[in-house]
Amino acid sequence: MFKIEEAHQVRLHEKEYLLSFEVTPGDYLISEVVATFNAVLLYATFKLPIARRVSLEPGTINYFGHFNAQIVERTSEEQPRAGALIPSNAQEVAGASSGTFVVERSDNFEQDLQKAVALYPALAELEILNRSQIEQAELAQN
């Protein structure tokens, strides 16, 4: 589990996060991204299911893509909730229990790399593997 502190960029009703982690090589399951919403006496938890396995080789830096996740109103019971029902009123007001996530994944490697290099200048000198297309092809097959 990793904690993300600050949004990389904030726009009206939108926050952008640059997620980067240093981990030991191996096989991983990225199960979900959990987010919280805090406002006056209102606390809600959101869970964005990812459910992807990744294999990381020693000495590599990997880019897995750009994810755009938006909460929209659930229109059927088959759609997963964006969060739990409890506590129901806080979750409902924030849209966690009444909404569902729509996730778009894209390969924004060049644009995202520029943002990453601005935060971590040493990345400009390193090779970064763009695994976004490979991962998308695997998703299409499954």
The first five atom37 places (N, CA, C, CB, O) and aatype in JSON, in Angstrom:
{
  "aatype": [12, 13, 11, 9, 6, 6, 0, 8, 5, 19, 1, 10, 8, 6, 11, 6, 18, 10, 10, 15, 13, 6, 19, 16, 14, 7, 3, 18, 10, 9, 15, 6, 19, 19, 0, 16, 13, 2, 0, 19, 10, 10, 18, 0, 16, 13, 11, 10, 14, 9, 0, 1, 1, 19, 15, 10, 6, 14, 7, 16, 9, 2, 18, 13, 7, 8, 13, 2, 0, 5, 9, 19, 6, 1, 16, 15, 6, 6, 5, 14, 1, 0, 7, 0, 10, 9, 14, 15, 2, 0, 5, 6, 19, 0, 7, 0, 15, 15, 7, 16, 13, 19, 19, 6, 1, 15, 3, 2, 13, 6, 5, 3, 10, 5, 11, 0, 19, 0, 10, 18, 14, 0, 10, 0, 6, 10, 6, 9, 10, 2, 1, 15, 5, 9, 6, 5, 0, 6, 10, 0, 5, 2],
  "atom_mask": [
    [1, 1, 1, 1, 1],
    [1, 1, 1, 1, 1],
    [1, 1, 1, 1, 1],
    [1, 1, 1, 1, 1],
    [1, 1, 1, 1, 1],
    [1, 1, 1, 1, 1],
    [1, 1, 1, 1, 1],
    [1, 1, 1, 1, 1],
    [1, 1, 1, 1, 1],
    [1, 1, 1, 1, 1],
    [1, 1, 1, 1, 1],
    [1, 1, 1, 1, 1],
    [1, 1, 1, 1, 1],
    [1, 1, 1, 1, 1],
    [1, 1, 1, 1, 1],
    [1, 1, 1, 1, 1],
    [1, 1, 1, 1, 1],
    [1, 1, 1, 1, 1],
    [1, 1, 1, 1, 1],
    [1, 1, 1, 1, 1],
    [1, 1, 1, 1, 1],
    [1, 1, 1, 1, 1],
    [1, 1, 1, 1, 1],
    [1, 1, 1, 1, 1],
    [1, 1, 1, 1, 1],
    [1, 1, 1, 0, 1],
    [1, 1, 1, 1, 1],
    [1, 1, 1, 1, 1],
    [1, 1, 1, 1, 1],
    [1, 1, 1, 1, 1],
    [1, 1, 1, 1, 1],
    [1, 1, 1, 1, 1],
    [1, 1, 1, 1, 1],
    [1, 1, 1, 1, 1],
    [1, 1, 1, 1, 1],
    [1, 1, 1, 1, 1],
    [1, 1, 1, 1, 1],
    [1, 1, 1, 1, 1],
    [1, 1, 1, 1, 1],
    [1, 1, 1, 1, 1],
    [1, 1, 1, 1, 1],
    [1, 1, 1, 1, 1],
    [1, 1, 1, 1, 1],
    [1, 1, 1, 1, 1],
    [1, 1, 1, 1, 1],
    [1, 1, 1, 1, 1],
    [1, 1, 1, 1, 1],
    [1, 1, 1, 1, 1],
    [1, 1, 1, 1, 1],
    [1, 1, 1, 1, 1],
    [1, 1, 1, 1, 1],
    [1, 1, 1, 1, 1],
    [1, 1, 1, 1, 1],
    [1, 1, 1, 1, 1],
    [1, 1, 1, 1, 1],
    [1, 1, 1, 1, 1],
    [1, 1, 1, 1, 1],
    [1, 1, 1, 1, 1],
    [1, 1, 1, 0, 1],
    [1, 1, 1, 1, 1],
    [1, 1, 1, 1, 1],
    [1, 1, 1, 1, 1],
    [1, 1, 1, 1, 1],
    [1, 1, 1, 1, 1],
    [1, 1, 1, 0, 1],
    [1, 1, 1, 1, 1],
    [1, 1, 1, 1, 1],
    [1, 1, 1, 1, 1],
    [1, 1, 1, 1, 1],
    [1, 1, 1, 1, 1],
    [1, 1, 1, 1, 1],
    [1, 1, 1, 1, 1],
    [1, 1, 1, 1, 1],
    [1, 1, 1, 1, 1],
    [1, 1, 1, 1, 1],
    [1, 1, 1, 1, 1],
    [1, 1, 1, 1, 1],
    [1, 1, 1, 1, 1],
    [1, 1, 1, 1, 1],
    [1, 1, 1, 1, 1],
    [1, 1, 1, 1, 1],
    [1, 1, 1, 1, 1],
    [1, 1, 1, 0, 1],
    [1, 1, 1, 1, 1],
    [1, 1, 1, 1, 1],
    [1, 1, 1, 1, 1],
    [1, 1, 1, 1, 1],
    [1, 1, 1, 1, 1],
    [1, 1, 1, 1, 1],
    [1, 1, 1, 1, 1],
    [1, 1, 1, 1, 1],
    [1, 1, 1, 1, 1],
    [1, 1, 1, 1, 1],
    [1, 1, 1, 1, 1],
    [1, 1, 1, 0, 1],
    [1, 1, 1, 1, 1],
    [1, 1, 1, 1, 1],
    [1, 1, 1, 1, 1],
    [1, 1, 1, 0, 1],
    [1, 1, 1, 1, 1],
    [1, 1, 1, 1, 1],
    [1, 1, 1, 1, 1],
    [1, 1, 1, 1, 1],
    [1, 1, 1, 1, 1],
    [1, 1, 1, 1, 1],
    [1, 1, 1, 1, 1],
    [1, 1, 1, 1, 1],
    [1, 1, 1, 1, 1],
    [1, 1, 1, 1, 1],
    [1, 1, 1, 1, 1],
    [1, 1, 1, 1, 1],
    [1, 1, 1, 1, 1],
    [1, 1, 1, 1, 1],
    [1, 1, 1, 1, 1],
    [1, 1, 1, 1, 1],
    [1, 1, 1, 1, 1],
    [1, 1, 1, 1, 1],
    [1, 1, 1, 1, 1],
    [1, 1, 1, 1, 1],
    [1, 1, 1, 1, 1],
    [1, 1, 1, 1, 1],
    [1, 1, 1, 1, 1],
    [1, 1, 1, 1, 1],
    [1, 1, 1, 1, 1],
    [1, 1, 1, 1, 1],
    [1, 1, 1, 1, 1],
    [1, 1, 1, 1, 1],
    [1, 1, 1, 1, 1],
    [1, 1, 1, 1, 1],
    [1, 1, 1, 1, 1],
    [1, 1, 1, 1, 1],
    [1, 1, 1, 1, 1],
    [1, 1, 1, 1, 1],
    [1, 1, 1, 1, 1],
    [1, 1, 1, 1, 1],
    [1, 1, 1, 1, 1],
    [1, 1, 1, 1, 1],
    [1, 1, 1, 1, 1],
    [1, 1, 1, 1, 1],
    [1, 1, 1, 1, 1],
    [1, 1, 1, 1, 1],
    [1, 1, 1, 1, 1]
  ],
  "atom_positions": [
    [[0.85, -1.17, 0.0], [0.0, 0.0, 0.0], [0.89, 1.23, 0.0], [-0.97, 0.0, 1.22], [1.87, 1.3, 0.74]],
    [[0.55, 2.2, -0.84], [1.29, 3.45, -0.95], [0.34, 4.61, -0.74], [2.0, 3.55, -2.32], [-0.82, 4.56, -1.17]],
    [[0.82, 5.65, -0.09], [-0.01, 6.83, 0.14], [0.42, 7.94, -0.8], [0.07, 7.29, 1.62], [1.61, 8.25, -0.89]],
    [[-0.53, 8.54, -1.5], [-0.27, 9.66, -2.4], [-0.65, 10.93, -1.65], [-1.07, 9.51, -3.75], [-1.78, 11.05, -1.18]],
    [[0.27, 11.87, -1.54], [0.01, 13.06, -0.74], [-0.67, 14.19, -1.5], [1.3, 13.55, -0.17], [-1.76, 14.61, -1.13]],
    [[-0.05, 14.68, -2.55], [-0.51, 15.9, -3.21], [-0.86, 15.63, -4.68], [0.57, 16.98, -3.13], [-0.24, 14.8, -5.34]],
    [[-1.86, 16.33, -5.15], [-2.2, 16.26, -6.57], [-1.12, 16.98, -7.36], [-3.6, 16.88, -6.85], [-0.64, 18.04, -6.95]],
    [[-0.75, 16.41, -8.51], [0.22, 17.04, -9.39], [-0.36, 18.3, -10.01], [0.66, 16.06, -10.5], [0.35, 19.3, -10.16]],
    [[-1.63, 18.26, -10.34], [-2.31, 19.4, -10.97], [-3.77, 19.38, -10.53], [-2.19, 19.35, -12.55], [-4.39, 18.32, -10.45]],
    [[-4.31, 20.56, -10.23], [-5.7, 20.66, -9.81], [-6.41, 21.63, -10.74], [-5.81, 21.13, -8.32], [-5.97, 22.76, -10.94]],
    [[-7.53, 21.17, -11.31], [-8.4, 22.01, -12.14], [-9.8, 21.92, -11.55], [-8.38, 21.55, -13.66], [-10.04, 21.12, -10.64]],
    [[-10.72, 22.7, -12.03], [-12.08, 22.68, -11.52], [-12.65, 21.27, -11.58], [-12.96, 23.65, -12.33], [-12.73, 20.68, -12.66]],
    [[-13.04, 20.72, -10.45], [-13.64, 19.38, -10.33], [-12.72, 18.27, -10.84], [-14.95, 19.34, -11.08], [-13.19, 17.2, -11.2]],
    [[-11.42, 18.51, -10.87], [-10.51, 17.51, -11.42], [-9.15, 17.62, -10.73], [-10.36, 17.67, -12.95], [-8.63, 18.71, -10.52]],
    [[-8.6, 16.47, -10.4], [-7.25, 16.42, -9.83], [-6.45, 15.4, -10.62], [-7.29, 16.05, -8.31], [-6.96, 14.34, -10.99]],
    [[-5.2, 15.72, -10.88], [-4.32, 14.81, -11.6], [-3.18, 14.4, -10.67], [-3.77, 15.48, -12.9], [-2.55, 15.24, -10.03]],
    [[-2.93, 13.11, -10.62], [-1.88, 12.57, -9.77], [-0.87, 11.83, -10.63], [-2.47, 11.63, -8.69], [-1.24, 11.08, -11.54]],
    [[0.39, 12.04, -10.35], [1.46, 11.3, -10.99], [1.88, 10.23, -9.99], [2.67, 12.24, -11.41], [2.48, 10.53, -8.96]],
    [[1.56, 8.98, -10.3], [1.85, 7.89, -9.38], [3.16, 7.23, -9.78], [0.69, 6.87, -9.36], [3.31, 6.74, -10.9]],
    [[4.09, 7.2, -8.85], [5.37, 6.53, -9.1], [5.78, 5.83, -7.82], [6.47, 7.54, -9.57], [5.64, 6.37, -6.72]],
    [[6.3, 4.62, -7.97], [6.68, 3.81, -6.83], [7.99, 3.11, -7.11], [5.58, 2.79, -6.5], [8.24, 2.63, -8.21]],
    [[8.82, 3.05, -6.09], [10.04, 2.26, -6.19], [9.77, 0.95, -5.45], [11.29, 3.02, -5.59], [9.51, 0.94, -4.25]],
    [[9.83, -0.14, -6.19], [9.57, -1.46, -5.62], [10.64, -2.42, -6.08], [8.16, -1.97, -6.01], [11.32, -2.18, -7.08]],
    [[10.79, -3.51, -5.37], [11.74, -4.53, -5.77], [11.19, -5.27, -6.98], [12.03, -5.51, -4.6], [9.97, -5.36, -7.14]],
    [[12.06, -5.79, -7.84], [11.59, -6.55, -9.01], [10.73, -7.74, -8.57], [12.78, -7.04, -9.86], [10.92, -8.29, -7.49]],
    [[9.8, -8.1, -9.43], [8.95, -9.25, -9.13], [7.58, -9.11, -9.74], [0.0, 0.0, 0.0], [7.34, -8.21, -10.55]],
    [[6.7, -10.0, -9.36], [5.33, -10.01, -9.86], [4.42, -9.36, -8.83], [4.87, -11.47, -10.17], [4.51, -9.63, -7.63]],
    [[3.53, -8.49, -9.32], [2.64, -7.75, -8.44], [1.21, -7.82, -8.95], [3.09, -6.29, -8.31], [0.97, -7.97, -10.15]],
    [[0.27, -7.73, -8.02], [-1.14, -7.57, -8.35], [-1.54, -6.18, -7.86], [-2.03, -8.7, -7.7], [-1.49, -5.9, -6.66]],
    [[-1.93, -5.33, -8.79], [-2.45, -4.01, -8.44], [-3.95, -4.2, -8.34], [-2.05, -2.87, -9.49], [-4.64, -4.26, -9.36]],
    [[-4.46, -4.3, -7.13], [-5.87, -4.65, -6.96], [-6.8, -3.44, -7.1], [-6.08, -5.28, -5.61], [-7.82, -3.53, -7.78]],
    [[-6.44, -2.32, -6.47], [-7.34, -1.18, -6.52], [-6.62, 0.09, -6.1], [-8.56, -1.41, -5.62], [-5.54, 0.05, -5.5]],
    [[-7.22, 1.2, -6.43], [-6.79, 2.5, -5.94], [-7.89, 2.98, -5.01], [-6.51, 3.53, -7.12], [-9.06, 3.03, -5.4]],
    [[-7.53, 3.32, -3.8], [-8.5, 3.79, -2.81], [-8.28, 5.28, -2.6], [-8.37, 3.01, -1.46], [-7.15, 5.73, -2.4]],
    [[-9.36, 6.04, -2.66], [-9.29, 7.49, -2.45], [-10.31, 7.9, -1.4], [-9.54, 8.25, -3.78], [-11.32, 7.22, -1.2]],
    [[-10.03, 9.0, -0.75], [-10.96, 9.52, 0.24], [-11.35, 10.95, -0.11], [-10.37, 9.44, 1.64], [-10.59, 11.68, -0.75]],
    [[-12.52, 11.33, 0.33], [-13.03, 12.69, 0.17], [-13.34, 13.21, 1.56], [-14.3, 12.73, -0.77], [-14.08, 12.58, 2.31]],
    [[-12.78, 14.37, 1.91], [-13.03, 14.99, 3.21], [-13.56, 16.39, 3.02], [-11.74, 15.0, 4.06], [-12.95, 17.21, 2.32]],
    [[-14.67, 16.67, 3.63], [-15.23, 18.02, 3.69], [-15.89, 18.14, 5.06], [-16.26, 18.3, 2.5], [-15.95, 17.16, 5.8]],
    [[-16.38, 19.3, 5.4], [-16.96, 19.52, 6.72], [-17.92, 18.39, 7.1], [-17.68, 20.86, 6.76], [-18.98, 18.24, 6.49]],
    [[-17.54, 17.61, 8.1], [-18.35, 16.49, 8.62], [-18.73, 15.46, 7.56], [-19.6, 17.03, 9.25], [-19.68, 14.7, 7.74]],
    [[-18.01, 15.42, 6.47], [-18.31, 14.47, 5.4], [-17.02, 13.74, 5.04], [-18.9, 15.19, 4.15], [-16.02, 14.35, 4.68]],
    [[-17.06, 12.42, 5.16], [-15.91, 11.59, 4.83], [-16.42, 10.42, 3.99], [-15.18, 11.09, 6.13], [-17.31, 9.68, 4.42]],
    [[-15.86, 10.27, 2.81], [-16.28, 9.18, 1.93], [-15.05, 8.47, 1.37], [-17.17, 9.71, 0.79], [-14.0, 9.08, 1.18]],
    [[-15.2, 7.2, 1.11], [-14.13, 6.38, 0.57], [-14.55, 5.83, -0.79], [-13.77, 5.23, 1.53], [-15.66, 5.34, -0.96]],
    [[-13.64, 5.94, -1.76], [-13.87, 5.45, -3.11], [-12.88, 4.33, -3.41], [-13.74, 6.6, -4.15], [-11.74, 4.38, -2.96]],
    [[-13.31, 3.34, -4.15], [-12.43, 2.25, -4.55], [-12.52, 2.07, -6.06], [-12.8, 0.93, -3.82], [-13.58, 1.75, -6.6]],
    [[-11.39, 2.27, -6.71], [-11.3, 2.11, -8.16], [-10.63, 0.77, -8.44], [-10.5, 3.29, -8.83], [-9.42, 0.63, -8.21]],
    [[-11.36, -0.23, -8.92], [-10.76, -1.54, -9.17], [-9.81, -1.5, -10.37], [-11.86, -2.6, -9.4], [-10.15, -0.97, -11.43]],
    [[-8.63, -2.06, -10.19], [-7.64, -2.14, -11.26], [-7.46, -3.61, -11.67], [-6.26, -1.51, -10.81], [-7.57, -3.94, -12.85]],
    [[-7.19, -4.47, -10.7], [-7.07, -5.92, -10.9], [-6.16, -6.27, -12.07], [-8.44, -6.53, -11.12], [-6.58, -6.98, -12.99]],
    [[-4.94, -5.79, -12.04], [-3.96, -6.1, -13.09], [-2.7, -6.66, -12.46], [-3.63, -4.84, -13.93], [-2.22, -6.17, -11.44]],
    [[-2.18, -7.69, -13.09], [-0.89, -8.24, -12.68], [0.21, -7.62, -13.53], [-0.88, -9.8, -12.81], [0.05, -7.45, -14.74]],
    [[1.3, -7.27, -12.9], [2.45, -6.73, -13.62], [3.71, -7.45, -13.14], [2.58, -5.19, -13.42], [3.82, -7.84, -11.98]],
    [[4.63, -7.6, -14.05], [5.92, -8.22, -13.74], [7.0, -7.18, -14.0], [6.15, -9.52, -14.6], [7.1, -6.64, -15.1]],
    [[7.79, -6.91, -12.99], [8.82, -5.88, -13.08], [10.21, -6.51, -13.07], [8.68, -4.87, -11.93], [10.56, -7.26, -12.16]],
    [[10.98, -6.2, -14.1], [12.33, -6.73, -14.23], [13.31, -5.85, -13.47], [12.73, -6.82, -15.72], [13.05, -4.66, -13.28]],
    [[14.44, -6.4, -13.02], [15.44, -5.61, -12.3], [15.98, -4.46, -13.17], [16.59, -6.5, -11.83], [16.2, -4.63, -14.36]],
    [[16.19, -3.32, -12.55], [16.83, -2.19, -13.21], [16.01, -1.5, -14.27], [0.0, 0.0, 0.0], [16.57, -0.82, -15.12]],
    [[14.68, -1.66, -14.25], [13.85, -1.02, -15.27], [12.93, 0.02, -14.64], [13.01, -2.08, -16.03], [12.57, -0.05, -13.46]],
    [[12.56, 0.98, -15.47], [11.54, 1.96, -15.12], [10.42, 1.76, -16.13], [12.1, 3.46, -15.14], [10.66, 1.79, -17.34]],
    [[9.21, 1.54, -15.64], [8.08, 1.16, -16.49], [6.96, 2.19, -16.44], [7.54, -0.21, -16.07], [6.62, 2.72, -15.38]],
    [[6.39, 2.46, -17.6], [5.21, 3.33, -17.73], [4.05, 2.44, -18.14], [5.45, 4.5, -18.77], [4.13, 1.73, -19.15]],
    [[2.96, 2.48, -17.37], [1.82, 1.6, -17.63], [0.62, 2.32, -18.19], [1.43, 0.9, -16.38], [-0.43, 1.7, -18.38]],
    [[0.73, 3.61, -18.47], [-0.37, 4.31, -19.12], [-0.95, 5.42, -18.28], [0.0, 0.0, 0.0], [-0.59, 5.63, -17.12]],
    [[-1.86, 6.12, -18.92], [-2.56, 7.26, -18.33], [-4.0, 6.82, -18.08], [-2.5, 8.54, -19.26], [-4.69, 6.39, -19.01]],
    [[-4.45, 6.93, -16.85], [-5.8, 6.5, -16.48], [-6.63, 7.73, -16.15], [-5.76, 5.52, -15.28], [-6.22, 8.57, -15.34]],
    [[-7.79, 7.84, -16.75], [-8.73, 8.9, -16.44], [-9.97, 8.23, -15.85], [-9.09, 9.76, -17.71], [-10.69, 7.52, -16.55]],
    [[-10.2, 8.46, -14.56], [-11.33, 7.83, -13.88], [-12.32, 8.89, -13.45], [-10.85, 7.01, -12.65], [-11.98, 9.83, -12.74]],
    [[-13.56, 8.73, -13.89], [-14.62, 9.66, -13.53], [-15.76, 8.9, -12.88], [-15.11, 10.44, -14.76], [-16.08, 7.77, -13.26]],
    [[-16.38, 9.54, -11.9], [-17.56, 8.95, -11.28], [-18.78, 9.47, -12.0], [-17.62, 9.27, -9.75], [-18.97, 10.68, -12.16]],
    [[-19.62, 8.54, -12.42], [-20.89, 8.88, -13.06], [-22.0, 8.17, -12.3], [-20.91, 8.48, -14.58], [-21.74, 7.24, -11.53]],
    [[-23.22, 8.6, -12.5], [-24.36, 7.99, -11.83], [-24.54, 6.55, -12.27], [-25.64, 8.79, -12.1], [-24.46, 6.24, -13.46]],
    [[-24.78, 5.66, -11.31], [-25.09, 4.26, -11.63], [-26.47, 4.2, -12.25], [-25.0, 3.35, -10.37], [-27.42, 4.79, -11.73]],
    [[-26.59, 3.48, -13.35], [-27.88, 3.34, -14.01], [-28.45, 1.93, -13.9], [-27.75, 3.72, -15.47], [-29.58, 1.67, -14.32]],
    [[-27.65, 1.01, -13.33], [-28.16, -0.36, -13.14], [-27.43, -0.99, -11.96], [-27.97, -1.22, -14.43], [-26.34, -0.56, -11.58]],
    [[-28.05, -2.0, -11.39], [-27.48, -2.71, -10.25], [-26.24, -3.52, -10.63], [-28.53, -3.63, -9.63], [-25.45, -3.89, -9.76]],
    [[-26.07, -3.8, -11.92], [-24.91, -4.57, -12.36], [-23.63, -3.74, -12.3], [-25.13, -5.08, -13.78], [-22.53, -4.3, -12.24]],
    [[-23.76, -2.44, -12.32], [-22.57, -1.58, -12.27], [-22.03, -1.55, -10.84], [-22.91, -0.15, -12.76], [-22.79, -1.37, -9.89]],
    [[-20.72, -1.72, -10.69], [-20.15, -1.69, -9.34], [-20.23, -0.27, -8.76], [-18.68, -2.18, -9.37], [-20.09, 0.72, -9.48]],
    [[-20.44, -0.2, -7.46], [-20.46, 1.09, -6.79], [-19.03, 1.64, -6.72], [-21.07, 0.97, -5.36], [-18.06, 0.88, -6.66]],
    [[-18.93, 2.95, -6.74], [-17.62, 3.59, -6.62], [-17.09, 3.5, -5.19], [-17.7, 5.06, -7.05], [-15.9, 3.72, -4.96]],
    [[-17.94, 3.17, -4.25], [-17.54, 3.03, -2.85], [-18.55, 2.2, -2.1], [0.0, 0.0, 0.0], [-19.56, 1.76, -2.65]],
    [[-18.28, 2.0, -0.84], [-19.16, 1.19, 0.0], [-20.43, 1.96, 0.37], [-18.43, 0.76, 1.27], [-20.51, 3.17, 0.19]],
    [[-21.41, 1.23, 0.88], [-22.67, 1.85, 1.31], [-22.56, 2.49, 2.7], [-23.78, 0.82, 1.31], [-23.36, 3.36, 3.04]],
    [[-21.6, 2.06, 3.5], [-21.53, 2.5, 4.89], [-20.39, 3.47, 5.07], [-21.38, 1.3, 5.84], [-19.3, 3.13, 4.6]],
    [[-20.48, 4.64, 5.7], [-21.73, 5.2, 6.2], [-22.56, 5.74, 5.05], [-21.45, 6.32, 7.23], [-22.07, 6.53, 4.24]],
    [[-23.78, 5.33, 4.97], [-24.6, 5.54, 3.77], [-24.8, 7.0, 3.39], [-25.92, 4.91, 3.96], [-24.65, 7.34, 2.22]],
    [[-25.12, 7.89, 4.33], [-25.41, 9.26, 3.93], [-24.16, 9.99, 3.43], [-26.02, 10.03, 5.08], [-24.25, 10.73, 2.45]],
    [[-23.02, 9.82, 4.07], [-21.79, 10.47, 3.6], [-21.36, 9.91, 2.26], [-20.66, 10.3, 4.63], [-20.96, 10.66, 1.37]],
    [[-21.44, 8.6, 2.11], [-21.06, 7.97, 0.85], [-22.0, 8.42, -0.28], [-21.09, 6.42, 1.0], [-21.55, 8.66, -1.4]],
    [[-23.28, 8.53, 0.03], [-24.27, 8.93, -0.96], [-24.05, 10.37, -1.41], [-25.68, 8.77, -0.4], [-24.07, 10.66, -2.61]],
    [[-23.84, 11.28, -0.46], [-23.64, 12.69, -0.78], [-22.4, 12.88, -1.66], [-23.51, 13.53, 0.51], [-22.42, 13.68, -2.59]],
    [[-21.34, 12.15, -1.37], [-20.1, 12.27, -2.14], [-20.17, 11.56, -3.49], [-18.94, 11.72, -1.34], [-19.32, 11.78, -4.35]],
    [[-21.18, 10.71, -3.69], [-21.32, 9.99, -4.94], [-20.66, 8.63, -4.94], [0.0, 0.0, 0.0], [-20.64, 7.94, -5.96]],
    [[-20.11, 8.24, -3.8], [-19.4, 6.96, -3.74], [-20.33, 5.76, -3.85], [-18.62, 6.86, -2.45], [-20.02, 4.8, -4.55]],
    [[-21.48, 5.82, -3.17], [-22.39, 4.67, -3.23], [-23.4, 4.78, -4.36], [-23.13, 4.52, -1.91], [-23.93, 3.77, -4.82]],
    [[-23.67, 6.01, -4.82], [-24.65, 6.19, -5.89], [-24.0, 6.27, -7.27], [-25.46, 7.44, -5.63], [-24.7, 6.32, -8.28]],
    [[-22.66, 6.29, -7.31], [-21.96, 6.41, -8.58], [-21.16, 5.17, -8.92], [0.0, 0.0, 0.0], [-21.02, 4.25, -8.1]],
    [[-20.65, 5.14, -10.13], [-19.76, 4.09, -10.59], [-18.62, 4.76, -11.36], [-20.51, 3.03, -11.49], [-18.78, 5.88, -11.85]],
    [[-17.5, 4.09, -11.46], [-16.36, 4.65, -12.19], [-16.43, 4.31, -13.67], [-15.06, 4.15, -11.59], [-16.75, 3.18, -14.04]],
    [[-16.12, 5.28, -14.49], [-15.85, 5.06, -15.9], [-14.36, 5.34, -16.06], [-16.76, 5.99, -16.84], [-13.89, 6.44, -15.76]],
    [[-13.62, 4.35, -16.54], [-12.17, 4.48, -16.63], [-11.75, 4.43, -18.09], [-11.46, 3.38, -15.81], [-12.09, 3.5, -18.82]],
    [[-11.0, 5.44, -18.49], [-10.39, 5.46, -19.82], [-8.89, 5.35, -19.63], [-10.78, 6.75, -20.63], [-8.3, 6.04, -18.8]],
    [[-8.29, 4.49, -20.41], [-6.86, 4.3, -20.33], [-6.26, 4.65, -21.67], [-6.5, 2.85, -19.92], [-6.75, 4.23, -22.71]],
    [[-5.18, 5.44, -21.63], [-4.56, 5.85, -22.89], [-3.04, 5.83, -22.75], [-5.04, 7.26, -23.3], [-2.49, 5.72, -21.65]],
    [[-2.38, 5.93, -23.89], [-0.93, 6.0, -23.94], [-0.55, 7.46, -24.15], [-0.34, 5.08, -25.07], [-0.5, 7.94, -25.29]],
    [[-0.3, 8.16, -23.06], [0.14, 9.56, -23.11], [1.61, 9.64, -22.7], [-0.75, 10.46, -22.18], [2.01, 10.53, -21.96]],
    [[2.39, 8.7, -23.2], [3.77, 8.54, -22.75], [4.56, 9.84, -22.83], [4.45, 7.47, -23.58], [5.18, 10.24, -21.84]],
    [[4.56, 10.5, -23.97], [5.39, 11.7, -24.13], [4.97, 12.81, -23.17], [5.32, 12.21, -25.58], [5.81, 13.43, -22.52]],
    [[3.65, 13.07, -23.08], [3.16, 14.13, -22.21], [3.4, 13.78, -20.73], [1.67, 14.37, -22.45], [3.83, 14.64, -19.95]],
    [[3.13, 12.54, -20.36], [3.32, 12.14, -18.97], [4.8, 12.12, -18.61], [2.71, 10.76, -18.73], [5.17, 12.45, -17.48]],
    [[5.65, 11.74, -19.55], [7.09, 11.74, -19.28], [7.59, 13.16, -19.02], [7.86, 11.11, -20.48], [8.43, 13.37, -18.14]],
    [[7.09, 14.13, -19.77], [7.48, 15.52, -19.53], [7.12, 15.95, -18.1], [6.81, 16.46, -20.55], [7.91, 16.62, -17.44]],
    [[5.94, 15.58, -17.64], [5.51, 15.92, -16.28], [6.4, 15.22, -15.25], [4.03, 15.54, -16.08], [6.76, 15.82, -14.23]],
    [[6.73, 13.97, -15.51], [7.56, 13.21, -14.57], [8.96, 13.8, -14.5], [7.62, 11.74, -14.99], [9.54, 13.9, -13.42]],
    [[9.52, 14.17, -15.64], [10.87, 14.74, -15.67], [10.89, 16.09, -14.94], [11.36, 14.91, -17.13], [11.89, 16.43, -14.31]],
    [[9.8, 16.84, -15.03], [9.74, 18.12, -14.3], [9.84, 17.89, -12.79], [8.42, 18.86, -14.64], [10.44, 18.69, -12.08]],
    [[9.25, 16.78, -12.31], [9.31, 16.45, -10.88], [10.59, 15.72, -10.51], [8.12, 15.62, -10.49], [11.14, 15.93, -9.43]],
    [[11.07, 14.86, -11.41], [12.25, 14.03, -11.18], [13.22, 14.21, -12.35], [11.86, 12.53, -11.01], [13.23, 13.38, -13.25]],
    [[14.03, 15.29, -12.35], [14.9, 15.6, -13.49], [15.84, 14.46, -13.9], [15.71, 16.82, -13.17], [16.21, 14.36, -15.07]],
    [[16.23, 13.61, -12.98], [17.14, 12.5, -13.3], [16.53, 11.53, -14.3], [17.52, 11.75, -12.03], [17.26, 10.8, -14.97]],
    [[15.2, 11.51, -14.43], [14.55, 10.61, -15.39], [14.91, 10.94, -16.83], [13.05, 10.68, -15.21], [14.84, 10.07, -17.7]],
    [[15.31, 12.18, -17.09], [15.66, 12.58, -18.46], [16.84, 11.78, -19.0], [15.99, 14.07, -18.5], [16.99, 11.64, -20.21]],
    [[17.67, 11.27, -18.11], [18.86, 10.52, -18.52], [18.65, 9.01, -18.53], [20.01, 10.85, -17.6], [19.58, 8.27, -18.86]],
    [[17.46, 8.54, -18.19], [17.22, 7.11, -18.05], [16.26, 6.6, -19.11], [16.68, 6.8, -16.66], [15.45, 7.34, -19.66]],
    [[16.37, 5.31, -19.38], [15.43, 4.67, -20.31], [14.18, 4.27, -19.55], [16.08, 3.43, -21.0], [14.25, 3.65, -18.49]],
    [[13.04, 4.64, -20.08], [11.76, 4.29, -19.48], [11.0, 3.43, -20.47], [10.93, 5.57, -19.08], [10.79, 3.83, -21.62]],
    [[10.6, 2.25, -20.04], [9.87, 1.32, -20.91], [8.4, 1.72, -20.98], [10.02, -0.14, -20.41], [7.73, 1.81, -19.95]],
    [[7.91, 1.94, -22.17], [6.49, 2.24, -22.36], [5.75, 0.92, -22.51], [6.27, 3.16, -23.61], [5.74, 0.32, -23.59]],
    [[5.13, 0.48, -21.44], [4.41, -0.79, -21.44], [2.91, -0.59, -21.6], [4.69, -1.56, -20.16], [2.13, -1.53, -21.46]],
    [[2.5, 0.63, -21.88], [1.08, 0.93, -22.01], [0.43, 0.13, -23.13], [0.89, 2.42, -22.25], [-0.63, -0.46, -22.93]],
    [[1.04, 0.11, -24.3], [0.46, -0.62, -25.44], [0.45, -2.12, -25.19], [1.25, -0.31, -26.72], [-0.51, -2.8, -25.55]],
    [[1.48, -2.65, -24.58], [1.54, -4.07, -24.27], [0.42, -4.43, -23.3], [2.92, -4.46, -23.67], [-0.29, -5.42, -23.51]],
    [[0.26, -3.64, -22.25], [-0.78, -3.9, -21.26], [-2.17, -3.8, -21.88], [-0.66, -2.94, -20.09], [-3.05, -4.6, -21.55]],
    [[-2.39, -2.83, -22.77], [-3.7, -2.68, -23.41], [-4.0, -3.88, -24.3], [-3.75, -1.39, -24.24], [-5.14, -4.33, -24.35]],
    [[-2.99, -4.4, -24.99], [-3.19, -5.59, -25.83], [-3.56, -6.79, -24.97], [-1.91, -5.89, -26.67], [-4.42, -7.58, -25.34]],
    [[-2.91, -6.93, -23.81], [-3.23, -8.03, -22.91], [-4.66, -7.91, -22.39], [-2.24, -8.07, -21.73], [-5.37, -8.91, -22.28]],
    [[-5.09, -6.69, -22.08], [-6.46, -6.48, -21.62], [-7.47, -6.87, -22.69], [-6.68, -5.02, -21.21], [-8.5, -7.46, -22.39]],
    [[-7.18, -6.54, -23.95], [-8.09, -6.85, -25.05], [-8.23, -8.37, -25.23], [-7.59, -6.2, -26.38], [-9.29, -8.86, -25.6]],
    [[-7.15, -9.11, -24.96], [-7.19, -10.56, -25.13], [-7.96, -11.24, -24.0], [-5.77, -11.11, -25.2], [-8.52, -12.32, -24.2]],
    [[-7.99, -10.63, -22.82], [-8.63, -11.27, -21.65], [-10.09, -10.97, -21.57], [-7.96, -10.82, -20.37], [-10.76, -11.43, -20.64]]
  ]
}
